[in-house]
Amino acid sequence: MHVLLRDGWHPVRVYSRRDRVLLGRHTNALRRYGDGERHALDAFRGKTIMTSSGRVELLTDRRTITALERKGELRGQVDRLYLAR
């Protein structure tokens, strides 16, 4: 799986089913956010998951996400995740 951090997407292992579901929902929310739904990420504030890289807080900072979106890193990766399935 991939998780969005402040510097972009990173491949990680997510061990628990609960965390995988939460990460999937976060990814869906990122897509909705990119489509203009500005409150899509509100439910994920302060949420963390355990990964092979340690405990990771799900990214909800709008400035950081907007900066990643401007660089083309947000939308391109989200779309690739959906196409890969």
Contacts in CASP RR format, 6 or more apart in sequence:
PFRMAT RR
TARGET T0000
AUTHOR 0000-0000-0000
METHOD contacts of the structure
MODEL  1
MHVLLRDGWHPVRVYSRRDRVLLGRHTNALRRYGDGERHALDAFRGKTIM
TSSGRVELLTDRRTITALERKGELRGQVDRLYLAR
1 11 0 8 1.000
1 12 0 8 1.000
1 13 0 8 1.000
1 14 0 8 1.000
1 20 0 8 1.000
1 23 0 8 1.000
1 24 0 8 1.000
2 9 0 8 1.000
2 10 0 8 1.000
2 11 0 8 1.000
2 12 0 8 1.000
2 27 0 8 1.000
2 77 0 8 1.000
2 81 0 8 1.000
3 9 0 8 1.000
3 10 0 8 1.000
3 12 0 8 1.000
3 14 0 8 1.000
3 23 0 8 1.000
3 49 0 8 1.000
3 51 0 8 1.000
3 53 0 8 1.000
3 56 0 8 1.000
3 58 0 8 1.000
4 10 0 8 1.000
4 26 0 8 1.000
4 27 0 8 1.000
4 30 0 8 1.000
4 58 0 8 1.000
4 59 0 8 1.000
4 65 0 8 1.000
4 68 0 8 1.000
4 74 0 8 1.000
4 77 0 8 1.000
5 56 0 8 1.000
5 59 0 8 1.000
6 59 0 8 1.000
6 61 0 8 1.000
6 64 0 8 1.000
8 68 0 8 1.000
8 73 0 8 1.000
8 77 0 8 1.000
9 73 0 8 1.000
9 77 0 8 1.000
10 53 0 8 1.000
12 51 0 8 1.000
12 52 0 8 1.000
12 53 0 8 1.000
12 56 0 8 1.000
13 51 0 8 1.000
13 52 0 8 1.000
14 20 0 8 1.000
14 23 0 8 1.000
14 49 0 8 1.000
14 50 0 8 1.000
14 51 0 8 1.000
14 52 0 8 1.000
15 50 0 8 1.000
15 51 0 8 1.000
15 52 0 8 1.000
16 50 0 8 1.000
19 49 0 8 1.000
19 50 0 8 1.000
19 51 0 8 1.000
22 44 0 8 1.000
22 47 0 8 1.000
22 49 0 8 1.000
22 58 0 8 1.000
23 49 0 8 1.000
23 58 0 8 1.000
25 44 0 8 1.000
26 41 0 8 1.000
26 44 0 8 1.000
26 47 0 8 1.000
26 58 0 8 1.000
27 78 0 8 1.000
27 81 0 8 1.000
29 40 0 8 1.000
29 41 0 8 1.000
29 43 0 8 1.000
29 44 0 8 1.000
30 40 0 8 1.000
30 41 0 8 1.000
30 65 0 8 1.000
30 74 0 8 1.000
30 78 0 8 1.000
31 78 0 8 1.000
31 82 0 8 1.000
32 40 0 8 1.000
33 40 0 8 1.000
33 41 0 8 1.000
33 65 0 8 1.000
34 40 0 8 1.000
34 69 0 8 1.000
34 74 0 8 1.000
34 75 0 8 1.000
34 78 0 8 1.000
38 62 0 8 1.000
41 60 0 8 1.000
41 62 0 8 1.000
41 65 0 8 1.000
42 60 0 8 1.000
44 58 0 8 1.000
44 60 0 8 1.000
45 60 0 8 1.000
46 57 0 8 1.000
46 58 0 8 1.000
46 60 0 8 1.000
47 57 0 8 1.000
47 58 0 8 1.000
48 55 0 8 1.000
48 56 0 8 1.000
48 57 0 8 1.000
48 58 0 8 1.000
49 55 0 8 1.000
49 56 0 8 1.000
49 58 0 8 1.000
50 56 0 8 1.000
59 65 0 8 1.000
65 74 0 8 1.000
68 74 0 8 1.000
69 75 0 8 1.000
END
